Amino acid sequence: QVQLVESGGGLVQPGGSLRLSCSASGSIFSINAMGWYRQAPGKQRELVARITSGSTNYADSVKGRFTISRDNAKNTVYLQMNSLKPEDTAVYYCNAHLTTTYRVGDYWGQGTQVTVSS
């Protein structure tokens, strides 16, 4: 069984910071890419940031404020979120494209709520 476990969400004031973590565990042969998506109420899920072995990419709305990083030894991806805005409020989902015992494809975490409000 393969699991993605997220942590680090919560309530923060505008201008504040949060750090999300997501660890992958189970019968994983390789991690091809990891990333973060978010979904606000009434909106579609959108890509926030993604990291592969050679590159990172970000949504325009978070460039310069969010930083994605990865610890390969721990199969963990992080999302450092600074200068948070109310429009960043959403459920944040970890995504990983994995090669596992079972298949090659996307796996998802359970989601963690981020609320930016005064």
LUMGUVO-613554 format. One record per residue: residue in one letter; x, y, z of N, C-alpha, C in turn. Coordinates in steps of 0.001 Angstrom, whole numbers. Each point is the difference from the previous one (the first is absolute). Example, Ala and Ser with C-alpha at 12.3 -4.5 7.8 and 13.67 -1.06 7.14 Angstrom:
type  n.c1  n.c2  n.c3  ca.c1  ca.c2  ca.c3  c.c1  c.c2  c.c3
a  13190  -5690  7800  -890  1190  0  900  1200  0 $
s  -350  1050  -720  820  1190  60  -770  1090  730 $
***
This chain:
type  n.c1  n.c2  n.c3  ca.c1  ca.c2  ca.c3  c.c1  c.c2  c.c3
q  844  -1189  0  -844  1189  0  880  1240  0 $
v  -426  1011  -752  745  1246  -102  -817  1105  636 $
q  647  802  809  -692  1097  673  752  1296  -156 $
l  -748  1094  -115  541  1346  88  -635  639  1225 $
v  824  431  936  -502  583  1238  461  1444  92 $
e  -967  892  122  280  1438  30  -91  535  1422 $
s  693  1099  226  -98  702  1271  362  1459  -210 $
g  -391  846  972  455  1381  -6  -1045  1049  -312 $
g  -1208  -410  -316  -1034  996  -271  -453  691  1270 $
g  -872  992  -163  -521  698  1162  -531  1371  -346 $
l  -212  782  1048  -504  1365  -125  1145  979  187 $
v  110  964  -903  1070  994  75  -547  1341  -448 $
q  568  1064  533  -413  1338  -391  601  381  -1348 $
p  -646  902  -718  605  494  -1251  1415  520  240 $
g  885  -355  -920  1397  360  129  831  -1025  748 $
g  -653  -971  585  701  -1032  759  551  -1105  -874 $
s  554  -1007  679  650  -1115  -692  -479  -1330  560 $
l  38  -1005  -858  -244  -1386  385  915  -884  -830 $
r  302  -1157  554  789  -994  -730  -760  -1311  -15 $
l  -297  -483  -1197  -657  -1285  -172  1043  -1080  -276 $
s  -275  -1201  503  859  -1149  -254  -847  -1154  -510 $
c  599  -821  -827  -680  -1189  -503  1030  -1110  -158 $
s  -247  -1125  671  910  -1135  -61  -670  -1175  -691 $
a  739  -602  -913  -484  -1173  -716  605  -1251  615 $
s  -825  -1021  161  488  -1256  576  -681  -1175  -677 $
g  639  -1181  126  -566  -1199  -604  949  -586  -1021 $
s  -547  -821  -880  799  -735  -992  286  886  -1207 $
i  927  932  194  328  999  -1020  1345  -331  -622 $
f  21  -138  -1316  1261  -206  -699  670  1327  -305 $
s  -794  956  -457  568  1304  -309  -1081  1078  80 $
i  476  1207  322  -877  1168  25  359  860  -1207 $
n  -918  131  -915  277  706  -1247  -225  1502  142 $
a  -970  363  794  -302  1412  253  -871  87  1238 $
m  90  1123  684  -886  273  1132  -488  1437  -102 $
g  -1162  249  539  -532  1347  -98  -1147  244  937 $
w  -487  1213  -64  -1122  438  817  -1073  622  -900 $
y  -1225  -389  275  -1167  588  -634  -866  594  1102 $
r  -927  859  -391  -940  532  983  -1377  144  -618 $
q  -986  -45  876  -1373  148  -451  -759  866  1006 $
a  -447  1146  -471  -815  901  815  -1474  -339  -212 $
p  -849  356  938  -1435  -285  -146  -561  558  -1300 $
g  -691  -848  -741  -629  432  -1243  937  135  -1180 $
k  1253  -390  192  980  124  -1085  609  -1350  -324 $
q  614  -59  -1180  670  -1227  -408  1353  -123  684 $
r  432  -1231  132  1336  -236  546  1035  548  -980 $
e  1017  685  536  1015  611  -849  1399  -349  500 $
l  927  -33  -935  1397  -239  352  557  1231  707 $
v  696  -243  1097  691  1072  717  1495  -31  -327 $
a  609  -1148  155  1437  -133  -256  320  -1472  -217 $
r  1060  -242  -782  381  -1365  -339  1504  -56  -115 $
i  571  -1134  434  1448  -156  -62  343  -1378  -544 $
t  943  -11  -948  554  -1252  -505  1483  -28  355 $
s  716  -965  -537  1430  -63  314  755  1178  -591 $
g  -576  616  -1037  746  1047  -668  -642  1356  -50 $
s  -1212  137  503  -671  1280  -165  -1117  197  1018 $
t  -365  1268  128  -1165  368  796  -876  914  -841 $
n  -1284  -43  263  -874  978  -629  -1101  395  976 $
y  -473  1227  -178  -954  608  921  -1158  640  -756 $
a  -1127  36  664  -1106  811  -508  416  1469  70 $
d  -454  770  -957  351  1430  -16  -406  696  1287 $
s  -1093  -436  585  -545  678  1180  864  -182  1253 $
v  928  -965  -29  821  -248  1191  1483  252  -237 $
k  380  312  -1218  1418  237  -304  549  1127  875 $
g  1177  -249  558  620  991  858  -437  -70  1444 $
r  -1051  -757  281  -498  -128  1378  141  -1426  532 $
f  -198  -990  -864  55  -1408  403  1278  -635  -550 $
t  535  -945  758  1175  -749  -436  -232  -1480  248 $
i  170  -792  -1048  -111  -1451  140  1394  -600  71 $
s  145  -1001  867  1283  -687  113  -252  -1462  325 $
r  1067  -788  -90  -175  -1442  128  1196  -603  711 $
d  -265  -929  890  1041  -784  659  -121  -1423  -525 $
n  874  -366  -925  -110  -1317  -641  222  -1142  988 $
a  865  208  959  290  -1055  974  -1220  -326  853 $
k  -871  981  183  -1183  -185  831  -1278  -152  -820 $
n  116  12  -1328  -1187  -48  -873  -1023  1060  397 $
t  503  1187  279  -838  1064  532  121  1254  -860 $
v  -1137  655  -189  -41  1272  -700  -547  1052  954 $
y  523  1202  -127  -396  1101  856  -532  1157  -852 $
l  -875  777  602  -451  1231  -638  79  1111  1040 $
q  978  869  -168  135  1157  869  -835  1128  -584 $
m  -960  461  778  -936  1020  -472  198  1264  825 $
n  444  1066  -653  216  1286  653  -945  1045  -572 $
s  -128  1093  713  -857  1113  -451  -1374  -496  -409 $
l  -589  -807  854  -1280  -615  -336  -1105  1030  -114 $
k  -915  -268  -919  -1132  875  -276  -1305  -756  247 $
p  -1080  705  256  -1278  -688  182  -369  -886  -1182 $
e  399  391  -1191  -320  -824  -1174  812  -1288  -79 $
d  940  -180  893  722  -1272  84  -777  -1033  818 $
t  -1094  414  606  -810  -921  797  -557  -1112  -877 $
a  266  -1239  393  -419  -1159  -782  401  -1268  747 $
v  -484  -1120  -507  548  -1292  418  1179  -303  -924 $
y  1132  -274  587  1216  -288  -757  230  -1508  -36 $
y  204  -508  -1216  175  -1430  -208  1413  -288  -514 $
c  629  -974  605  1277  -482  -489  -234  -981  -1149 $
n  823  93  -1013  -64  -908  -1146  1384  -558  -272 $
a  49  -1269  -335  1271  -596  -388  -226  -924  -1185 $
h  869  106  -977  -23  -936  -1121  1049  -1055  309 $
l  -460  -1221  256  855  -1046  545  53  -1213  -905 $
t  1108  -716  89  90  -1361  -502  2  -902  1228 $
t  -1067  -802  138  -144  -854  1179  -154  -1458  -411 $
t  -159  -835  982  -250  -1425  -248  -1269  -192  -826 $
y  -946  896  144  -1341  -174  -559  -170  646  -1367 $
r  566  1173  -180  -231  756  -1242  933  1182  -86 $
v  -12  615  -1162  660  1287  -191  -1110  1033  -154 $
g  10  1006  862  -1065  985  -114  -30  955  1162 $
d  -1073  769  67  -165  1032  1004  -613  -561  1282 $
y  539  486  1108  -542  -293  1318  -281  1335  678 $
w  -1019  -24  890  -435  1243  658  -41  -166  1512 $
g  328  1086  692  -201  53  1433  -1440  328  325 $
q  -291  29  1299  -1383  193  437  -406  1474  23 $
g  974  882  -89  -286  1435  2  192  611  1372 $
t  470  1237  20  150  744  1248  -520  1421  -211 $
q  -783  465  957  -637  1304  -139  972  1121  344 $
v  47  1000  -877  739  1234  265  -1006  1146  -40 $
t  -83  732  1084  -914  1136  90  791  1255  325 $
v  -142  1006  -851  690  1271  201  -1061  1047  311 $
s  2  448  1237  -1048  913  435  454  766  1231 $
s  -470  1233  113  285  798  1191  -1125  -145  1017 $
***
